[in-house]
Amino acid sequence: MNRRFTLEEAQELMPRIKALTEPAFELANSLNEELHSADARRDGERQEALQQRIQTLVATWAEAIHELGPEVKGLWLVDFDAGDGYWCWAHPEEELCHWHSYEGGFGARVDLRQKPQP
């Protein structure tokens, strides 16, 4: 079973989540630029190496987030199980300020102030 978080517990983890996410995001962007360049040069060997590095980077980031307790629901997207849905954060948001139901997903996010009361 996944760990459940109060809003306060989730917010307390946000500095660590952001500290893991920001450098991974920046490195992934840099590697992606190199990948586009290798693609333009039709350098298949370099493309393959870069794709593998990006995959490893994202997998490592996701595992580090998971070890803290939240769930990774997409690229740079972190959900904290609230017991009635998820506190939801996506890079580069400055703070944790959204919630969505278990069924609703990212597209159904609402501002925390609009979260339905159980």
C-alpha positions as CSV (number, residue, x, y, z in Angstrom):
1,M,0.0,0.0,0.0
2,N,1.2,3.5,-0.8
3,R,2.0,6.0,1.9
4,R,-0.6,8.6,2.6
5,F,0.3,12.2,3.2
6,T,-1.4,15.0,4.9
7,L,-1.0,18.3,3.0
8,E,1.5,19.5,5.6
9,E,3.6,16.3,5.2
10,A,3.6,16.6,1.4
11,Q,4.5,20.3,1.6
12,E,7.4,19.5,3.9
13,L,8.8,17.1,1.3
14,M,8.6,19.6,-1.5
15,P,12.1,21.1,-1.0
16,R,13.6,17.6,-1.4
17,I,11.4,16.8,-4.3
18,K,12.4,20.0,-6.1
19,A,16.1,19.5,-5.2
20,L,15.9,16.1,-6.9
21,T,13.9,17.3,-9.9
22,E,15.5,20.5,-11.0
23,P,19.0,19.1,-11.8
24,A,17.5,16.0,-13.4
25,F,15.3,18.2,-15.5
26,E,18.1,20.5,-16.6
27,L,20.4,17.6,-17.4
28,A,17.6,15.9,-19.4
29,N,17.0,19.1,-21.4
30,S,20.7,19.3,-22.2
31,L,20.9,15.7,-23.2
32,N,17.8,16.2,-25.3
33,E,19.4,19.1,-27.2
34,E,22.4,16.8,-27.8
35,L,20.1,14.1,-29.1
36,H,18.5,16.5,-31.6
37,S,21.9,17.5,-32.8
38,A,22.9,13.9,-33.2
39,D,19.7,13.3,-35.0
40,A,20.4,16.1,-37.4
41,R,23.8,14.7,-38.1
42,R,22.3,11.2,-38.5
43,D,24.7,9.9,-35.8
44,G,22.8,6.8,-34.8
45,E,25.4,5.5,-32.3
46,R,25.4,8.9,-30.5
47,Q,21.6,9.0,-30.6
48,E,21.3,5.6,-29.0
49,A,23.8,6.5,-26.3
50,L,22.0,9.7,-25.5
51,Q,18.6,8.0,-25.4
52,Q,19.9,5.5,-22.9
53,R,21.4,8.2,-20.7
54,I,18.0,10.0,-20.7
55,Q,16.2,6.9,-19.8
56,T,18.6,6.1,-17.0
57,L,18.4,9.6,-15.7
58,V,14.6,9.6,-15.6
59,A,14.5,6.1,-14.0
60,T,16.9,7.2,-11.4
61,W,14.9,10.4,-10.7
62,A,11.7,8.4,-10.4
63,E,13.3,5.9,-8.0
64,A,14.6,8.7,-5.8
65,I,11.1,10.3,-5.6
66,H,9.5,6.9,-5.0
67,E,11.9,6.2,-2.1
68,L,10.6,9.4,-0.4
69,G,7.0,8.0,-0.5
70,P,5.2,9.9,-3.3
71,E,4.2,8.4,-6.7
72,V,5.7,9.4,-10.0
73,K,2.8,9.7,-12.4
74,G,4.6,11.1,-15.4
75,L,7.7,13.0,-16.5
76,W,8.5,15.5,-13.7
77,L,5.0,14.8,-12.2
78,V,4.7,13.8,-8.6
79,D,1.5,12.8,-6.7
80,F,1.1,12.3,-2.9
81,D,-1.7,10.0,-1.9
82,A,-4.0,12.1,0.3
83,G,-6.4,9.3,1.1
84,D,-9.2,10.7,-1.0
85,G,-7.1,11.6,-4.1
86,Y,-3.7,13.1,-4.7
87,W,-1.8,16.3,-3.8
88,C,-0.3,17.0,-7.2
89,W,2.9,18.8,-8.3
90,A,4.5,19.2,-11.7
91,H,7.8,20.8,-12.4
92,P,8.4,23.8,-12.7
93,E,5.6,24.7,-10.3
94,E,6.9,26.7,-7.3
95,E,4.8,24.9,-4.7
96,L,2.4,22.1,-4.1
97,C,-1.0,23.8,-4.9
98,H,-3.2,21.2,-6.7
99,W,-5.3,18.2,-5.8
100,H,-7.1,15.7,-8.0
101,S,-9.3,12.6,-7.4
102,Y,-8.0,9.1,-7.9
103,E,-10.1,8.8,-11.1
104,G,-9.6,12.4,-12.4
105,G,-5.9,12.5,-13.0
106,F,-3.8,15.4,-14.0
107,G,-6.4,16.9,-16.3
108,A,-8.8,17.2,-13.4
109,R,-6.5,19.0,-11.1
110,V,-8.1,21.8,-9.0
111,D,-6.5,24.4,-6.8
112,L,-6.2,23.2,-3.2
113,R,-8.8,25.8,-2.1
114,Q,-11.3,24.1,-4.4
115,K,-10.7,20.6,-3.1
116,P,-14.0,18.9,-2.2
117,Q,-14.4,18.1,1.4
118,P,-14.8,14.4,2.3
